Amino acid sequence: MLNSQLLGELERIVGRDGLITSPEGRLTYECDMHTFYKGQPDAVVLPASREHVVEIVRACRQARVPIVPRGSGTGLIGGAMAPRGGVMVGMNRMNRILDVDLANRCATVEPGLINLWLSRAVAGRGWFFAPDPSSQMVSSIGGNVSTNAGGPHCLKYGITTNHVLGLEIVTGHGTLVTLGGKVWDRPGYDLVGTAVGAEGTFGLVTAVTVRLVHLPDAVKTVLALFSDIESASEAVSAIIADGIVPAALEMLDDVVIKAIEEGIGAGYPKDAGAVLLIELDGPRAEVEVQAERVAALCRARQALDVRVARDETERALLWKGRKEAAGAIGRVAPNFLLQDAVVPRSKLPDIMRAMRGISERHGVIFANVFHAGDGNLHPLICYDDQNPGELERAVAANEELLHACIALGGSVTGEHGVGVDKATKLPLQYGDADLNFMFRLRRVFDPDGVMNPGKILPSHPACGEGFRPERPALPAGTWV
Ligand SMILES: Cc1cc2nc3c(=O)[nH]c(=O)nc-3n(C[C@H](O)[C@H](O)[C@H](O)COP(=O)(O)OP(=O)(O)OC[C@H]3O[C@@H](n4cnc5c(N)ncnc54)[C@H](O)[C@@H]3O)c2cc1C
């Protein structure tokens, strides 16, 4: 519960229409797309300028009230939700493109700008913004920066951090700082690299300078059909080992293919056990040669068929199916847990075999749609929360899968970030000294611990003396 003085101050800063305090209004903000974790803010503010943001942070810091930044709320980690209440800062009103500077191959935007809107704005001049999370139709660039988002085309083009040149941040201290800029190599510490992926724990991003990339001359999208996911995984390794770096290399299994076809009808063959969606781009002659080579490699790995999208309409439809796959899974089960672990891509066949065993042991359905080229798995573990015991089985399967990924040399998170979902898992990968160091770094930006508390850093006994957990450890899912 916020005191009336702070509420009055917030209303003065953002105006009456920029402050949400009603129960039904706040309900909309109680979770991100990982709806398992819920926590309502006491108030939501919608700033329209960096000056608003500075004033909001200073007011909340003085009152020692938690601040939770929020972009579009499409995160999958329990990041943009308020486990301890406090003030949520929705950045959607700050959605302008401030500058397009093609001579320097960059643009500066406000954080609430939707990812796809930037590419649309510069496409006519032959440019695009490369990081393309599958949520790019709705997720914000500020959210992409804060989670260091990946996406299908990040295999070739790199993830968000590879495309951020400069940041403007209002730190948890209430100070407006500019990190980096249009020039690539700047003196001093690489604070841009440090702040990308900070998930709102350093402060609020109020402007981002991003690289723009020239649109390729030619694009070819190949669909390779396999009888099972293991042979599709073998083909992924073969393509990469051959020296080809496709722009995107995505895998979908039979459960997902069926759900997409019943929901959207994107042109995937319903009887395939798995498909690879392989996109090649670059100079036309190179793309032609690579497409033939990829087809040959897939056939050598028992592909049942290899097809090339005939035109832009067919290509767009295949991608629409891929990007809306998570929604289509609603046809399989009303609920799912989404894992985001990674394995070295050469271990894909092993993890797929392991997944089959886990699925059988726990009696749950895994639906696979993922960035296979990066070894970044996104199994959707399906369950129905109305059926007693199903959630528990899905949680146990999720946990076992995570450990299987680590055992194969992988990581607890690929691209979605940490949030509350993976916070307790970080000690699987980092030692006490590493976690303590991160904690101290966080405090440089946010001395009083008001910025997005409970996110990223674990409250875990293994974290060592120097690490001061912000609240006692809670089992996953109890941040309500
Ligand atoms: C269907 C679907 C597909 C997806 N596909 C992908 C994918 O391919 N790759 C991928 O990486 N992710 C994917 N995601 C996850 C999600 O879309 C990304 O993490 C995205 O970057 C989140 O952006 P957002 O604007 O929704 O941020 P939010 O969910 O609102 O916030 C995410 C985190 O960033 C912080 N934050 C937001 N804005 C700011 C700001 N201005 N300053 C400081 N902190 C801020 C929040 O506090 C929170 O911790 C997908 C999600 C869905 C639902």
The ligand as an ORCA input file, in Angstrom:
! r2SCAN-3c Opt
* xyz 0 1
  C       4.972    -15.629    -28.176
  C       6.270    -15.168    -27.578
  C       7.442    -15.365    -28.285
  C       8.669    -14.949    -27.739
  N       9.809    -15.140    -28.461
  C      10.993    -14.735    -27.962
  C      12.191    -14.925    -28.706
  O      12.195    -15.449    -29.818
  N      13.339    -14.496    -28.141
  C      13.372    -13.904    -26.908
  O      14.454    -13.544    -26.448
  N      12.247    -13.717    -26.196
  C      11.065    -14.099    -26.686
  N       9.921    -13.910    -25.959
  C       9.993    -13.279    -24.632
  C       9.785    -11.741    -24.634
  O       8.990    -11.335    -25.715
  C      11.135    -11.016    -24.644
  O      11.823    -11.279    -23.458
  C      10.998     -9.497    -24.834
  O      12.296     -8.952    -24.957
  C      10.278     -8.804    -23.675
  O       9.921     -7.494    -24.099
  P       8.725     -6.710    -23.382
  O       8.662     -5.349    -23.967
  O       7.486     -7.478    -23.422
  O       9.302     -6.628    -21.889
  P       8.593     -6.947    -20.486
  O       8.094     -8.338    -20.447
  O       7.617     -5.864    -20.188
  O       9.836     -6.795    -19.527
  C      10.903     -7.707    -19.577
  C      11.962     -7.311    -18.530
  O      12.585     -6.092    -18.911
  C      12.369     -5.082    -17.929
  N      12.112     -3.844    -18.684
  C      11.182     -3.629    -19.647
  N      11.301     -2.389    -20.144
  C      12.314     -1.788    -19.470
  C      12.917     -0.502    -19.533
  N      12.522      0.439    -20.385
  N      13.949     -0.243    -18.680
  C      14.402     -1.183    -17.816
  N      13.866     -2.415    -17.728
  C      12.841     -2.716    -18.554
  C      11.211     -5.560    -17.085
  O      11.289     -5.097    -15.770
  C      11.392     -7.070    -17.137
  O      12.327     -7.487    -16.190
  C       8.688    -14.316    -26.474
  C       7.497    -14.112    -25.776
  C       6.297    -14.534    -26.316
  C       5.041    -14.288    -25.551
*
